Amino acid sequence: MKKQPAKQYVIYSRKSKFTGKGESIENQIELCRQYIASHYGAEQAENALVYEDEGFSGGNLERPEFKKMMRDSHEMQFAAIVVYRLDRISRNIGDFAKLIEDLGERQIDFISIREQFDTSSPMGRAMMYIASVFSQLERETIAERIRDNMQELAKTGRWLGGTTPTGYQSVGVSKVTVDGKSRKAFQLEPIQEEISLVQLIYDKFLETGSLTKVDQFLLEHQYTTKRGKQFTRFAIKAILSNPVYMIADEEAYNYLTENHVDLFADRSDFDGKCGIMAYNRTLQRAGKANQTRPMEEWIVSVGKHPGVIPGSQWVQVQLMLEGNRSKNYRHPRSNVALLSGLLVCGKCGDYMRPKMTSRVTADGEPVYSYMCTTKERSRRKCCDIKNANGNMLDMKLIEEIKKLADDKALFAQFLSQTRKSISGNRDGYDAEMASLKQKINENENSIKALVNTIAKGTGGAAEQYIMEQIETLHSSVNAMKERYAELEKLTTQHRFANQEFAFYQQMIESFAASIDQCTVEEKRRFLKSIIRKIVWDGENVTVYLFAHDGEAVLPEAKPSEENEVPFSADSK
């Protein structure tokens, strides 16, 4: 009779912040192991799979290790998922209920050791649902309390912190009392040079009605953001849609009330001088781009800072942005280019994107080139590198990878060159570790000798001097141990170098054998898995494979003699 494989016990732990205090990840795991050992045996506890998410909220299930655990649960036989506390999984009742239902259908138990809930019994399932309801209630109560506090702060019209908008700086001015507590208050003060740039951006958009044209203008005239970077259309749009610049006048009041914002200001406060403060305007979620909330959710007051743009102009800009948004949809065009997100301009360092044409090759494929994004945005003013012949470049890159896979000797030499630099680093690490180990032993022996000296002594000034020496040696030992642990981690990583290179070799050989049957999307995925970046210098390309310490460089790709198609699409 065939023996059934033993079911696997699983431990899941989560913490919102990277701290070593309280219910740390390690403490949660250890308590779960103890529970499994006491109920199911020490062997099950020792072999339990562990999934850890640190720095993630319990508000939803979008966590990498949690998602990996659920994928694995379909491939392995899980006996139970054990957590330290119920809210380590989720504080959302909907998510939690679906999870328990899914696990129940697949006969996987769920155990929370803090609340002593076990879904293997009907009473355990019922109590767990009740507890999850209270967990969500707590979360929603906290959110409501935050909003109430935000409304109280909004009444002051002060700046509450965060990245200051272009044109202003945050300055501490006084203290305000909110919720019975005294807090330091800040307000925005204008930076005249930046304010002039903001006004210029509004004027140019009102003149052209185009974010692209404003972007081109700023790029050509070398205007930069607060942090000295080039403006993007997203940064320009953020300035144009930020109500902080709108002057609190009659038009502003009408616009805000018509859009049903939560307004904490009287009509008389809109005196045509100050700007607008809008709180709760964006939805911020870990790992996702910020989204603008509906205006009904905004908390708005008249600020203490001077406004910049008259209400009528600001409202007109919003209507123009809304109009542009409705025109943004374009039918997708077939795109066979392979190197988007990998190819960078060797002149300015910006990414190069495929530029499709209406022409086709003899094989019926669309003709395209790769154009530097900065060159396109600035109309050649800030970068004038030649476009790369996209069809030719993609074809030659695939050819080079095929050659690499076919020529075993070349591939071995290729990988050994990269491995050599890593081995060189490791040799240096090993020598430093040996030296540190010797010094640690010497210092610890010195500490023991000094401790023995104190034990034999009678006190006095000498004892104080010896204690200082011991403290100095102890600090030195701790520092050396930290460095030793760091080097040990690096050498452990290097031990996997041979395995990684063998994996890359197998992947490249497999891809080369099946390339002609792969779809465009499959080719793109493969290239992104082995290529770190590709640099185009206007004539040739340099391909950087792998990443970091494992980086390797393919030979420069050039047109073949029998096919004299120029790499540069700008060439004749």
C-alpha positions in Angstrom: 0.0 0.0 0.0 1.4 3.4 -1.0 2.2 5.6 2.0 0.4 9.0 1.9 2.9 12.0 2.2 2.7 13.7 5.7 0.8 16.9 5.7 2.8 20.1 6.3 2.2 22.5 9.2 2.8 26.2 8.2 3.6 29.2 10.3 2.7 32.7 9.1 3.9 35.9 10.7 3.4 39.6 9.9 4.4 42.9 11.4 3.6 46.4 10.1 7.0 48.0 10.9 10.6 46.8 10.9 11.2 46.9 14.7 12.7 44.5 17.2 10.3 45.4 20.0 7.1 43.7 21.2 5.6 40.9 19.1 8.6 40.6 16.7 8.6 38.3 13.7 11.0 36.0 15.6 8.8 35.9 18.7 5.7 35.1 16.7 7.4 32.2 14.9 8.9 30.8 18.2 5.5 30.8 19.9 3.8 29.1 16.9 6.5 26.4 16.9 5.9 25.8 20.6 2.2 25.4 20.0 2.8 22.9 17.1 5.3 21.0 19.2 2.9 20.7 22.2 -0.1 19.6 20.1 1.3 17.8 17.1 4.8 16.8 18.0 8.4 18.2 18.0 9.1 16.8 14.5 6.2 18.7 13.0 7.3 21.9 14.7 10.9 21.5 13.5 9.8 20.9 9.9 7.1 23.6 9.8 7.3 25.9 6.8 7.6 29.6 7.7 6.4 32.6 5.7 7.3 36.1 7.0 6.0 39.5 5.9 7.6 42.4 7.8 6.6 46.0 7.0 3.2 45.2 5.6 -0.3 46.3 6.9 -3.1 43.9 7.8 -5.6 46.1 5.9 -5.5 43.7 2.9 -3.9 40.5 1.6 -1.5 42.2 -0.8 1.7 40.8 0.8 4.4 38.9 -1.0 5.0 36.0 1.5 1.3 35.6 2.2 0.5 35.3 -1.5 3.4 32.8 -1.9 2.0 30.7 1.0 -1.4 30.6 -0.7 0.2 29.5 -4.0 2.1 26.8 -2.2 -1.0 25.6 -0.4 -2.3 24.5 -3.8 0.8 22.5 -4.6 1.6 21.0 -1.2 -0.6 19.2 1.4 -1.0 21.7 4.2 -2.4 20.4 7.5 -2.9 23.8 9.1 -1.8 27.4 9.0 -0.8 28.6 12.4 -0.6 32.3 13.4 0.3 34.0 16.7 -2.7 36.3 16.6 -5.8 36.6 14.4 -5.0 40.0 12.9 -1.7 38.8 11.6 -3.6 37.4 8.7 -6.1 40.3 8.0 -8.2 43.0 9.7 -10.7 42.9 6.9 -13.7 40.7 7.6 -14.4 40.1 3.9 -10.9 39.0 3.1 -10.8 36.9 6.2 -14.1 35.1 5.6 -13.1 34.2 2.0 -9.8 32.9 3.3 -11.4 30.6 5.9 -13.9 29.4 3.4 -11.2 28.6 0.9 -9.1 26.8 3.4 -12.1 24.9 4.7 -13.0 23.6 1.3 -9.4 22.2 0.9 -9.4 20.8 4.5 -6.7 23.0 5.7 -7.2 24.1 9.4 -6.5 27.6 10.6 -5.2 28.1 14.1 -4.7 31.4 16.1 -2.8 30.6 19.3 -3.4 33.9 21.1 -7.2 33.7 20.8 -7.1 29.9 21.0 -9.2 29.5 17.8 -9.0 26.3 15.8 -11.2 25.9 12.7 -11.1 22.1 13.0 -14.1 22.5 15.2 -17.5 24.2 14.5 -17.2 26.4 17.6 -13.7 27.4 16.7 -14.9 28.6 13.3 -17.8 30.5 14.8 -15.6 32.2 17.4 -13.0 33.1 14.7 -15.6 34.9 12.6 -16.8 36.9 15.7 -13.3 37.9 16.5 -12.6 39.0 13.0 -15.7 41.2 13.1 -14.3 43.0 16.2 -10.8 43.3 14.5 -12.4 45.1 11.5 -14.5 47.3 13.9 -11.2 48.3 15.6 -9.6 49.2 12.3 -12.6 51.2 11.1 -12.8 53.0 14.5 -9.1 54.0 14.2 -9.7 55.3 10.7 -12.7 57.3 11.9 -10.6 58.7 14.8 -7.9 59.7 12.3 -10.4 61.5 10.1 -11.9 63.3 13.1 -8.4 64.5 14.2 -7.7 65.6 10.6 -10.9 67.7 10.6 -9.8 69.4 13.8 -6.4 70.1 12.4 -8.0 71.4 9.1 -9.8 74.1 11.1 -6.4 75.6 11.9 -5.5 75.9 8.1 -1.9 74.7 8.9 0.5 72.6 6.9 0.4 69.1 8.4 3.7 67.8 7.0 4.9 65.7 4.1 6.7 66.8 0.9 6.2 70.5 0.5 4.7 71.6 -2.8 6.8 73.4 -5.4 6.8 77.1 -4.5 6.7 76.8 -0.8 8.7 75.8 2.3 7.4 74.6 5.7 8.1 76.9 8.6 7.3 76.4 12.3 5.3 79.4 13.6 3.5 78.6 16.9 1.6 76.0 18.9 -2.0 75.0 18.5 -4.2 73.0 20.8 -6.0 70.1 19.1 -7.9 67.3 20.9 -6.6 68.8 24.2 -3.0 68.4 23.2 -0.5 71.2 22.4 1.2 70.7 19.0 3.7 72.7 17.1 2.1 74.4 14.1 3.6 74.8 10.6 2.6 76.9 7.7 3.7 77.3 4.1 5.8 80.2 3.1 6.5 81.1 -0.5 9.8 80.7 -2.3 9.6 83.4 -4.9 11.7 81.7 -7.6 9.7 78.5 -7.4 6.4 80.5 -7.3 7.3 82.2 -10.5 7.9 78.8 -12.1 4.5 77.5 -10.9 2.8 80.6 -12.5 4.8 79.9 -15.7 3.6 76.3 -15.8 -0.1 77.4 -15.4 0.4 80.1 -18.0 1.9 77.7 -20.5 -0.8 75.1 -20.0 -3.6 77.7 -20.4 -1.8 78.8 -23.6 -1.2 75.4 -25.1 -3.7 73.1 -23.4 -1.1 70.3 -23.6 0.9 68.6 -20.9 3.3 67.4 -23.6 4.0 70.9 -24.8 4.5 72.3 -21.3 6.9 69.3 -20.7 8.8 70.2 -23.9 9.0 73.9 -22.9 10.4 73.1 -19.4 12.9 70.6 -20.8 14.2 72.9 -23.6 14.7 75.8 -21.1 16.3 73.5 -18.5 13.8 74.1 -15.7 14.1 71.5 -12.9 12.0 70.4 -9.9 12.7 71.2 -6.3 15.1 68.3 -6.2 17.0 69.3 -9.3 15.4 66.6 -11.6 13.8 67.0 -15.0 10.1 67.6 -14.9 7.8 64.8 -16.2 4.2 65.1 -17.3 3.1 63.5 -14.1 5.0 66.1 -12.0 3.5 68.9 -14.1 0.0 67.5 -13.8 0.5 67.2 -10.0 1.2 71.0 -9.9 -1.7 71.9 -12.1 -4.2 69.9 -10.1 -3.0 70.8 -6.6 -5.5 73.2 -4.9 -2.8 74.6 -2.6 -2.0 77.2 -5.3 -5.7 78.3 -5.7 -6.5 81.7 -4.3 -9.4 81.5 -1.8 -11.8 83.8 -3.7 -15.4 83.8 -4.8 -14.8 81.4 -7.7 -12.9 79.0 -5.5 -15.7 78.9 -2.9 -18.3 78.2 -5.6 -16.2 75.4 -7.1 -15.5 73.7 -3.8 -19.1 73.9 -2.6 -20.5 72.7 -5.9 -18.2 69.6 -5.7 -19.4 68.9 -2.1 -16.1 68.9 -0.3 -16.0 68.8 3.5 -15.4 72.5 3.9 -14.1 74.0 7.2 -14.3 77.7 6.3 -17.0 80.3 6.0 -17.7 82.2 2.8 -16.2 85.3 4.5 -12.9 83.5 4.8 -12.5 83.5 1.0 -11.0 87.0 0.9 -8.9 86.6 -2.3 -5.5 86.5 -0.4 -4.8 83.1 1.1 -4.4 79.7 -0.6 -6.4 76.5 -0.1 -5.4 73.6 2.2 -6.9 70.2 1.1 -6.5 67.3 3.4 -7.3 63.6 2.7 -6.9 64.3 -1.0 -4.9 61.2 -1.9 -5.2 57.5 -1.2 -1.8 56.1 -0.3 -1.2 52.4 -0.3 2.0 50.5 0.1 3.5 49.3 -3.1 1.0 51.2 -5.3 0.9 54.6 -6.9 -1.0 57.3 -5.0 -4.6 58.0 -6.2 -6.6 61.1 -5.9 -9.7 60.6 -3.8 -13.2 61.9 -5.0 -13.7 65.5 -4.0 -16.5 64.5 -1.6 -13.8 62.9 0.6 -11.6 66.0 0.7 -11.3 68.0 4.0 -10.7 71.6 2.9 -10.0 74.9 4.7 -8.5 78.3 3.9 -4.8 78.1 4.5 -2.4 80.5 6.2 -0.2 80.8 3.1 -0.7 83.2 0.1 -2.4 81.8 -2.9 -0.9 82.0 -6.4 -3.5 81.2 -9.1 -6.9 83.0 -9.2 -9.8 80.7 -8.6 -11.2 81.2 -12.1 -7.9 80.2 -13.7 -7.4 77.1 -11.5 -10.9 75.9 -12.2 -10.4 76.5 -16.0 -7.2 74.3 -15.8 -9.1 71.5 -14.1 -11.8 71.6 -16.8 -9.0 71.4 -19.5 -7.3 68.5 -17.7 -10.6 66.7 -17.5 -11.2 67.3 -21.3 -7.7 66.0 -22.1 -8.4 62.9 -20.0 -11.5 62.0 -22.1 -9.3 62.2 -25.3 -6.5 60.1 -23.9 -7.8 56.7 -25.1 -6.1 55.3 -28.2 -6.5 52.0 -29.8 -3.6 49.8 -29.0 -1.1 49.2 -31.8 0.7 45.9 -32.4 4.1 46.2 -30.8 6.7 43.5 -31.5 9.7 45.4 -30.0 11.5 43.4 -27.4 13.7 45.8 -25.5 11.4 48.3 -23.8 12.6 49.0 -20.3 16.0 47.5 -21.0 17.5 49.8 -23.7 19.0 53.1 -22.4 20.6 56.0 -24.2 24.4 56.1 -23.9 24.4 59.9 -24.2 21.9 61.1 -21.6 21.1 57.9 -19.7 17.3 58.0 -20.4 15.3 55.0 -21.5 14.6 54.5 -25.2 11.1 53.5 -26.4 10.0 51.8 -29.6 8.7 54.2 -32.3 6.4 52.4 -34.7 6.0 53.3 -38.4 3.4 52.5 -40.9 5.9 50.5 -43.0 6.5 46.8 -42.9 9.5 44.5 -43.6 9.6 41.9 -46.4 8.4 39.4 -43.8 5.3 41.5 -43.1 6.6 42.8 -39.6 6.1 46.4 -38.7 9.2 48.6 -39.1 10.2 50.4 -35.9 13.1 52.1 -34.2 14.1 52.9 -30.6 14.1 56.6 -29.8 15.6 58.3 -26.7 12.8 59.6 -24.5 14.6 62.8 -23.7 15.4 63.4 -27.4 11.7 63.0 -28.2 10.4 65.2 -25.3 12.9 68.0 -26.0 12.6 67.8 -29.8 16.4 67.1 -30.0 17.3 70.1 -27.9 18.7 68.1 -24.9 19.8 64.9 -26.7 20.4 64.2 -30.3 21.5 60.6 -30.3 20.6 58.6 -33.4 17.7 56.3 -33.3 18.5 52.6 -33.2 17.1 50.3 -35.9 14.7 48.3 -33.8 14.2 45.4 -36.2 17.9 45.0 -36.7 18.8 45.4 -33.0 16.3 42.8 -31.7 17.3 40.3 -34.4 21.1 40.7 -33.7 20.5 40.4 -29.9 18.7 37.1 -30.3 21.4 35.9 -32.7 24.1 36.6 -30.1 22.3 34.7 -27.4 21.9 31.7 -29.8 25.6 31.8 -30.6 26.4 31.9 -26.9 24.2 28.8 -26.3 25.7 26.9 -29.3 29.4 27.5 -28.5 30.0 25.7 -25.2 33.6 26.8 -25.0 32.7 30.4 -25.4 29.9 30.2 -22.9 32.2 28.5 -20.3 34.8 31.3 -20.9 32.1 33.9 -20.7 30.8 32.7 -17.3 34.3 32.0 -15.8 35.3 35.7 -16.4 32.4 36.8 -14.4 32.9 34.1 -11.7 36.5 35.1 -11.4 35.7 38.6 -10.1 33.3 37.1 -7.5 35.9 34.6 -6.4 38.4 37.4 -6.1 36.1 39.2 -3.7 35.5 36.0 -1.8 39.2 35.4 -1.3 39.5 38.8 0.2 36.5 38.2 2.4 38.0 34.9 3.7 41.3 36.6 4.5 39.6 39.4 6.4 37.4 36.9 8.3 40.5 34.9 9.4 42.1 38.1 10.6 39.0 39.2 12.5 38.6 35.8 14.1 42.2 35.9 15.4 41.7 39.5 16.7 38.4 38.6 18.4 40.1 35.7 20.2 43.0 37.9 21.3 40.7 40.6 22.6 38.5 38.1 24.5 41.6 36.6 26.1 42.8 40.1 27.1 39.4 40.8 28.6 39.6 37.5 30.6 43.1 38.4 31.9 41.9 41.9 33.0 38.9 40.4 34.7 41.2 38.0 36.6 43.4 41.0 37.6 40.4 42.8 39.1 39.4 39.6 41.0 42.8 39.5 42.6 43.1 43.2 43.2 42.0 45.4 46.2 40.4 48.2 44.3 41.6 51.8 43.9 42.5 53.9 40.9 44.0 51.0 39.0 40.7 49.1 39.1 38.9 52.0 37.4 41.6 52.1 34.7 41.3 48.3 34.1 37.5 48.7 33.8 37.9 51.3 31.1 40.3 49.0 29.2 37.7 46.2 29.4 35.0 48.4 28.1 37.1 49.5 25.2 38.1 46.0 24.3 34.5 44.9 24.6 33.3 47.6 22.2 36.0 46.6 19.8 35.0 42.9 19.9 31.3 43.8 19.2 32.3 45.9 16.2 34.5 43.1 14.9 31.8 40.5 15.4 29.3 42.6 13.4 31.8 42.9 10.6 32.5 39.1 10.7 28.7 38.4 10.5 28.4 40.8 7.5 31.3 39.0 5.7 29.9 35.6 6.6 26.6 36.6 4.9 28.4 37.8 1.8 30.5 34.6 1.4 27.3 32.6 1.9 25.8 34.4 -1.0 28.9 33.8 -3.1 28.6 30.0 -2.5 25.5 30.0 -4.6 27.3 31.7 -7.6 28.0 28.4 -9.3 24.4 27.3 -9.0 23.2 30.6 -10.3 25.5 30.5 -13.3 24.4 26.8 -14.0 20.8 28.0 -13.9 21.5 30.9 -16.3 23.3 28.5 -18.7 20.5 26.1 -18.7 17.9 28.9 -19.2 19.8 30.4 -22.1 20.3 27.0 -23.8 16.6 26.2 -23.4 15.6 29.6 -24.7 17.9 29.4 -27.7 16.5 26.0 -28.6 12.8 27.1 -28.6 13.2 30.8 -29.5 11.5 30.4 -32.9 8.4 29.0 -31.3 8.2 31.7 -28.5 5.7 34.5 -28.6 6.8 38.2 -28.4 5.7 38.3 -24.7 7.7 35.2 -23.9 10.8 36.6 -25.5 10.4 39.8 -23.5 10.0 38.0 -20.2 13.1 35.9 -20.9 15.3 38.9 -21.9 14.3 40.8 -18.7 15.2 37.7 -16.6 18.8 37.6 -17.8 19.6 41.2 -19.0 20.2 44.1 -16.6 20.5 46.8 -19.2 21.5 47.5 -22.8 23.3 50.7 -23.7 23.1 52.3 -27.2 25.9 54.7 -28.1 24.6 55.8 -31.5 26.5 53.1 -33.4 26.7 49.9 -31.3 25.1 48.4 -28.2 26.6 46.9 -25.1 24.5 44.2 -23.3 24.9 43.7 -19.5 23.7 40.3 -18.5 22.8 39.2 -15.0 23.1 41.8 -12.2 25.4 43.3 -9.5 28.4 41.1 -8.7 27.3 38.5 -11.4 27.4 41.0 -14.2 28.7 39.9 -17.6 29.0 41.7 -20.9 28.1 40.3 -24.3 30.4 41.4 -27.2 29.3 44.6 -29.0 26.6 43.8 -31.5 27.4 45.0 -35.1 25.7 44.5 -38.5 26.7 41.3 -40.2 28.8 41.6 -43.4 26.1 39.8 -45.5 23.4 42.0 -44.2 24.5 45.6 -44.3 21.4 47.2 -42.7 22.7 50.0 -40.6 22.0 49.8 -36.8 21.1 53.5 -36.8 17.6 54.2 -38.1 18.7 57.8 -38.7 21.4 56.6 -41.1 20.9 56.6 -44.9 
